């Protein structure tokens, strides 16, 4: 049977989870449509999700459309949980992007659509809430075309928009304006169709246009737009027809090499790990041995629930037990491809987690380790000197959820220190350093030379060799590379250096030897530890020669405020180091757009209600990194600090 792994994505409160419920009901999987407000939906199963009325973790449900098994993945809409969306993107065959007919295109909508288009994921757009007061169809369609993509085509019209009686009427072959618009949009993506369109657009057969619409939608060139209401069910049948007709159903290669991706990890009732695996090729049976452990049980998603099976085959999604060492992002079998793994900006905030009871320090660290299995981007860090644990965050809501989860699931009460910004360091130039064995006070039996060079933003760390690969044992080269990557997590000012090229220019070691008739003597022979201990000294010397500069994260903001609050708001933005770049008058309101340091976003959110009498609306999304002006805030917390050679060597000596 063909399979379609479908993601439902949206800005928070656009109605994703409600749409998921309506799709399951229309497919006959559930008898009654659940309500987010009442906390009885299929996919928001966590207690916190039901209490808060928001999706925190991605969830999978399944139904059928015309013989195709659809694995539907409901994702969080709040930007604080964008990491959940990121992990899902790698396993999708298609997506439905939900837009509210009342609020229209919002900050998160733009972020999601840019990513879907960049990854070329076939996407339908569903404009929800046409039954709500204030809903608009034509204006939202124009905004979608202006702010998301011009390659959109409305698949029908809305009647009595903004009322409980609103409905969606799909277009057909008899709608001349629709067929003309369809031919025009499709001609942009196909030269042969363009030539036929120029010759005589009116004579193009509707069947040909419809077939080409499906082809271009599956190539992510065109994005059909449907309107409806998840609450009343208006337009949902048309959307289901569009999913079946326009999005790509996959016939997996069951006989190919085993290849799958782990996109989610959770803990079962007994604390066991459960991996969510999307299979791209081959079949994974129970009792199969993998790098992460032996498979003990498999549950495949079918008609709304996970059903125990003896194997999971290509194209399907399953819950796999027994993989004790599994992590999010792991490959089962053969890697699928070398596609990018980071689609959104990493967290830009961090905070120290403090247990309410000092005796809970051990339990806190274990609990955070379990949370990091489910969300590696929280990046749990232990400072042994200060005995502090830090985590990375996308925002204050995520911090509240972590606090509640620790209390409810692990019985550990915590507080947080003030949230601070995570900066990055970038190289200002090129630097090089070398430490020769037996020379220059080098106490290690190793020779290491390194050159560092800046690399374009977003390219990451690349390690290369300028020495013969056979000049040392492979374990020594690996020790140098691993230590380089670890050391770059804290640059000269203590911030991560994520974009650079590091080249090994010198190498040398003392061959394995011993005194006469004696066992191996490490005081006479090089070990991997010599290279691990020497590399930070060499790398930091090269970094200091190159020079680094600290960059802080900047967010794009959009503010809609009452016109009479304009003066006060501009003054407040100036105090927060925000830079308005455009303003537009809209009746009795003003719309301001610009950029603001990530460190100041929370302050703006706190001040906004008082400055606008509660009428202000703010949208923020990460945009770029900008050099820090003024004093640089250092963040070096490690007890393993190679910047101070004397202190570093003393600590190494004590450890050894």
N, C-alpha and C positions, 0 to 999 in steps of 0.2 A: 504494500500500500504506500502511496506517496505521502510525504510529510511536509508540512510548512511550519517552521519555527518562527512565531510571530511575536514581536514586541509591541507593547502598548506604552507610549511615551507621551509626556506632557509636562507643562508647568503645573505646580501644585494647585489643587482645587479646580482643575479644568474638567474633571469627571472621568479619569481613567478607570478607577476601580468600579465605579457605577456602570461604565460601558462594558467592562469585563463581565459583570453580573448579567447585564442584558444579553450579551452574546451567548453566555452559557444557557440562559433561559430560552432564547430563541432556538438554540441547538438541541433543546430537550434534556440537557444535563441536569438542571435544577428545576424544581417545580415552582419556586417563588424567588423573585428578585430580592437579594439582600440589600440592606441600606448601610452606607458608611456611617450615618448619624446614629443608627441603632447598633452598630458594631457587630453585624451578623453576615458580613460578606465572606465569600469563599477564599479570597486571596489574602486579606488582612487578618491573619490568624493569630498574630502575636497580641498579647494582652495590651502592650503599649500602643499598638496600632489601633486597636479598638477604642482605647481610652482617648487617644488624641485625634482620631479620625483622619490619620494620614498613613500612607504607605512608607514603611521604613526599610523592609527587606523585599527583594524581588521574590515573586512566587510563580509557580507553574501550574496551569490547569490545562485540560485537553478536551477537545470536542471534534466533531467531524463536519466537513462541508463537502457534499458530493463525492464521497469516497476518499477524501483527503483528510488525514489526521492533522489537526492544527494544535500544536503545543503553544499555548498563549502564555506569554510571560508579562505579568503586571509589574511595572517598575515604579520606584519612588519618583514623585514630582518635585519634592522640596530640594533646593540646591545643596543643602547640607548632606544629602545622601546620594550625590551624583556618582560616587564610586560604585554603588550598586548598579547604576545604569551602564557604567563603563564596562563592567565585567560581562553584562548581558550582550552588549553589542557584538562581541566576537562570535556568538553562536546563532545570530539571527539570519533568517532567509528573507525576511521582510518586516515592515513596521507600519503601525498606524499612529500618526502624530495627532493628538487631540488638542483642539484649540477651543476656548470658550467663546461663544457668540456674544457674551456680555463684555468680558474683559479683553477679548481679542488676543493678538500676538503679544506675548510678554517676554521678559528677559530670558527666562529658561527655554522658552519656545525657540528663540533665535539660536541659542547655544546648541540645542538638540538638533535642529534642522541643519545647521552648518556641519555638524559631525556626521549626520546621516548622509548628507550629500557628498562629503569628503570620502566616506567609506563606501559610497555607491550602494547603499542599502535601499532596495525598492521600498517606496513609502507612499501610503495613502494618507490623506489628511481628512480628519473628521471634525467638523465644526459642531460642537455640542451645545446644549442648553438653549436651543432655539425657542423653547417654550417659556423662558424666563423673561421678566420685565426688563427692558433695556437691551434685549438681544437685537443684533443687526446682522443681516446676511451680506448685502452688497458691500458695505463698508469693510467688514472683516475680510471678504474676498480680496478687495483692493489692497488691504494692509498685508495680507499673505503674499500677494504678488510683489509688493514693494519691499517688504522686510525679510521674506523668507526665500522666495524664488519666483521669477516670472513664468517658469515652466509649469503652470497650473491650469487645470481645466475643471470648471464646475460641472458636476455630473447630473445636476438637476436644479430645480427651483424650490423656494420655500414659500409656503402660503401661510398667511396670518402669523408672521414672525412676531415673537414677543408675547404670545398668548398661549394658554393651555391647549388651544385647538390647533396650534401650528403643526404643519406637516411638510413632508418632503416629496416632491414629484420628480422621479427620474426622467431625464431626457431620452428621446429615442430618435429613430431615423426620420420621423416626420418633423422634428424641430430643426428648421433650416438654420436658425442663428447658431444653434449648438453644433451642427455638423460643419458649418463654416469656421467657427472658432476652433473646433477639433482639428480640422484640416490645417489651419494656420499654425497651431501649436506643434503638431506632429511634423509639419514640413521643416521646422527648424532643426529637427534631429535626423532627417533622412534626405539625402540629396535627390534620390529618385522621386521621392514623394514631393519634394519641392518643385522639381521640374514639371511633374504632372499638375501640381497645384497652380503653377504659373500658367500652364496651357489652358486649363479649364477646371477651376476648383469645384464648380457646381456638378460636374459629371463624375466625381470620385465616388465609387460605390461605398455605402455605409459599412458593409461587411468588411471591406478592405481597411477602412479607417479604424474600425473596432479592433481588428486583428493587430494593426500597427500600434494602437493604443496599448494593448497588452504587452507587445514586444518592447516598446519604449519605456513602459512603466517598470518592467522587469530589469531593464538596463539602467534604471534610476535616472532617466532623462526627463521624464514627465511625472507629475504628481497629481492624480485625480483628487478632487475635493468633493466630499459628501457632507450634507448637513443633516442634523437630527437632534434627538434628545434621548439620553440614556435612561431618563426617568420615565418618560411616556412610551418609549420604544419607537418614536417617529424616526424614519430614515435608517433604522438599524438593519432591516431586511435588505435594503439597497447596499449598505456597507458590506454585509455578509456576501452578497452576490459579487461585489467588487473584489473582495478578498479572494474568493474562489476563482474569478475570471482573470484578474490582473496581476496577482502576486505569484511568485514562482514556487510551485510544489516540487519537492526534491525526491528523485528516485535514487536512494543511496546505493553505493557500490558495496553490496554485502560480501562479495568475494574478494574485495581488495584488502590491502594490509590494514591491520587494526590501527585506527587513528581517532582520538577523541580529545576533548578539552574539558577541564574542570572549571566551571564558572561560578560555583557556589559551594561552600562548605558549612554544614551546621552540625550540632550535636544532638544525638537522640536522647531518649529518656534515661538510658543507662550511662550517658556520657560518651557514647561511641560516636566516631566521626561518620557523617553521611555526606558523600560527594555527589553533586549534581553534574552529570557528564553529558555533553552533546557529542554523539558519535558522527564523524564525518565519513568514515570508511570502515569496512570490515564488520566484525561482530565480537563483542566482549562477553564471554560466558562466565557463569559462576565457577569458582575455584581457579580462575585464571590468575597466574602470578604476574604482578606488575612491579614497577620500580617503587611504588608506594605501598605495596602489600598484596595479600591474596584476597580476591573478591569472594565474599561470603554470601552476599544476597544482592539481588537486583530487582528494582521496582520500576516498571515502565509506565509512563503517563498515558492513560486511555480513558476517554469519556469522563473527564472530571476528576479522576482519582489515579493514584499510583497503584498498579497491579503487579504482584510479584510474578516474575518470569525467569526463565533459565538463562536468558541472554538479552543484551540490547544490541540492535543492529544499526547500520549506517542510517543517518537521517533522524534517528529518534533521540529523545532525552530521557535519562533514567536517574534514579537515586541508587547509588552504589555504596554498599557497606563493606567493611573489611580493610579499606585502604588507610591504615593507621598513620602513615607518614604523608598523606596527601595534603597539598596546599592549593589554594586558588591559583589558577593559571597553569597548573601542571598539565602535561601532555600524557595521554594514555597511548602507548605504542609510538607510532611514527608521527613526528610533528607535521601539522597540516601545512603551514607556510611560515614565512618570516614576517608576517604582517605586524604593523605597529600594535603595541599593547596599551599605550597610554593615549586616550582620545581627548581627555579633558585635563585642565590644569591640576596639579597636585594640591593638597591642602595648603592654605596660606597662613594658618593660625596654629598656635600650640599653647598648651597649658600644663601645669604640674598638678597631678592628682594626689590628694592628701587623704589618707585613711583617717576616719574619725577616731579610731582606736589604734594606737601605735602597734599593738600586738597583731593587727590585721595586715601588716606590711607584706608578709609572705602570701597570704590569701589574695591580696590585691594584685600582686604581680601575676599569680596564676590565673586569676579571673581575666585580667587584661590580655594575657597570652591567649586565652580562649577567644576573646573578642577579636583579637588580631587575626586569628584563623579565618574569621568570617569577614573581616575588613582589614586587609594588610596595610592599607594606607593610613590607619591611625598610628602606625609606626611607633610602637611602644619603646621607650628609651629609658635605661636605668643609669642614673648618675651615682656611682658607688661612693664618691667622696661625700656628697651632700645627702645621700640616701633618699633620692627623689626619683619619682617615675613621671615621665612626661609623655603626652600623646599629641598627635597632630589632629587638627580639626578643620572642617569646612565652615563651621559657624556655631552660634550659641545653642541652636536647637539640638544639634548633634551632641553637644556637651550635656544638655539636660537628659537626652536619651541614654547616654552612657551612664550617667549618674543613676537614673532609674533602673537600668538593666543590672548594674552592679548590686543595687539594693535588693531587687526582687529575685534575680536569678542566682546570685552568689552570696547574698546576705552580708555584703560589705558596704557600709555607709561611708561616703567620701564627700569631700569638698574640693573646690578647685582654686588655684591661685588665679591671678588676673590673666586673661587671655592676651597673648602677645603675638606679634607677626613673625612668620618664618621668612627670612630673607634668603638670598642666594649670593654666592660670590662668582665673579667672572674674571678671567685672566685679562690683564691689561696689555701683556706682551708675551714674549718667549723667554723662558729661563732654562738653565741646565745646571746640574750638579753631579759630582761623582765622589764616591768614597772607595779608596783602594785598600785591599786587604794588606795588613801589616804596615800601613802608612797613615800619617795624619791623625794619629790617635784613634784609629778605627779599632774598637775592641772585638769586632766580629770577624769570623772567618768567612768573609764574603766581599766581593767587589760588585758594586751596583752603581751604574750611571744612568740618569734619567733626564730627558728633555720634555718640557711641557709647552704646549702651544694652544692658543684659543681656538675653539671650534664654534660654528654657527649655533645660535640658540635652538634648543630642542633636539640636538643631535646626540646628546649623551656623552659618555666617556668611551674613548677608543684607545686600546692598548696595543702597541706594536713593537716589533723587534728590529733593531739595527745591528744586531749581533747574530752570529750563526746559531740557529736553533740547536745544533748538536754540540755547542760549546759548553753546555751544562746539562745535568740531568733534568728531565721535564718537571720533576717535583719542585725544583728550585725556581724555575721560571713561573710555575703556577703560584708559588709562595709570593713572589714579587708582584704578579698581577693582582692576586687577591688582596694583598696588603695595600697596593696603590688604590684600589677601588674603596677599601675600607677607610683609608686615610683621607680620601677626598670628601668623605661625609662631613669632615670638619676642616675647612680651609684655614687660611692665615687668621681670619677674624672669627673662626668657629662655625661659619655657615657652609653648607654643601657647595662644592664646585661640580656642577653637573654637565658642563659642556666644555670638553677639552680633549686634546690628543696627548697621550703620554707614550713616549718612545724610550725603550731601554737601549742605551748607547754603549754601556760597558758591562761586562760580566766576568766573573772569576770565582773560583772556589778551591778549597783544599780537598784533594781526593781522599777517599776513605782509607784510613791507615791506622796502625796501632804500633805500640812498642813491641819489641821482639817477643814472640810467643805469648802475647797478651790479647785480650779481647778488644773489640772496637773501643777507641778512645775519642770521644767527641771533642776533647780539648785540642786534638790534632786534626780533626776532620770537620768539614762543613756540614751543617744540618739545615733543614728548611727553616728552623728557628732563627738561625743567623740572618737569613734573608728577610724574614718577617720583622726582625728587630731593627735591621739596618735601613730598610726601605723607607720608613717614615722620615728619618733624618735627611735622607737624600731628597726625597720628594718635597719636603717643606723648604729646604734650601733652594730648590729650583723654583718653587712657587713664590718665595720672597724675592728672588731675582726677577721673575716675570712681573711681579706686582699683581694684586687682585683688587677689585672694587666691589663693594656691597651694593646689591640691587634689592629694592623692596617691591612687593606686588601691588599693582594698581588695578582698580575695578572701574568698569564703565557704569555710570549711573543714569537713571532716567527718573526725574521727579515730576509729578503732577500735583500742583498746589493751587490754593485759591489766589486770585490775582492780588488781593490786598496783603498777602503774606510774602510777596516777592522780595521786598527790601530786606526784611528780617532774615529770609532764607539765604539770600546772597551773602549777607554778613556772616551767617553761621557757617556757610560753606567755606568762606575764606579762612575762618578760624580753624577749620578742620583740614586745611591744606587741599581742599577740593578745587578743581578748575572747571567752571562752567564753560562749555564750548559752543552751545547754541541755546536759544530760548525762543519759544513760540507762544503767542497768545491764542487761546481757544475759548472764546466767550468770556466767562467769568473765571477762567482758570489759566494758569501758565504751565508750560511743559519745559523743564530744564534738562539738558543732557550734558554730560561731561565726564571727568574722571576724578577719582578720589583714592588716596592710599587705603589699602586693605585694613590697616590699623585703625582707620577712622570711621569705617562703615558702621560699626556697632554704636559709636557715639552719635552718628547721624540718625540711626534708627531710634535711639532713645530720645533725641531732641525733637524729632519730626512731629509727634502728636501735639506737643505744646506749641510749637511754632505755627501749626496749621489748623488748630482747633480740632484735631483728629481727622481732618479731611485730606491730608497729604498721602500720596501713594508713592512708594519707592521701589525701584527695581535695580538690582546690582548684579554684575557678573564679572568674573576675572577677565582682564584684557591683556596685560603685559607686565613685564618687570621694568623698573625705572631706577637709574642710579640714585642712591641716597644722597641728599644734600645735607651738609652739616655734619655733626659728630656721628661716627659710626658706632652702633651698638654691637659689642662683642658678645659671642654666645658660646665660647669655648668652655665646656663643662667636663671634659674627659680627664681622668687621672693619668692618661697616657699621652702627655703633651710633648710632641717632638720639637716644638718651637724653642724650648729651653733645654739645650743639649745636656747640661750637667744634671739637671733634675730628671730628665728622661732616662739617662744612663743609670742613675741611682735606682730608679724605680724598676728598670729592667733587671738590674743586678739583684734587687730584693726578691723579685718574682722568680728568678732562676734559682 
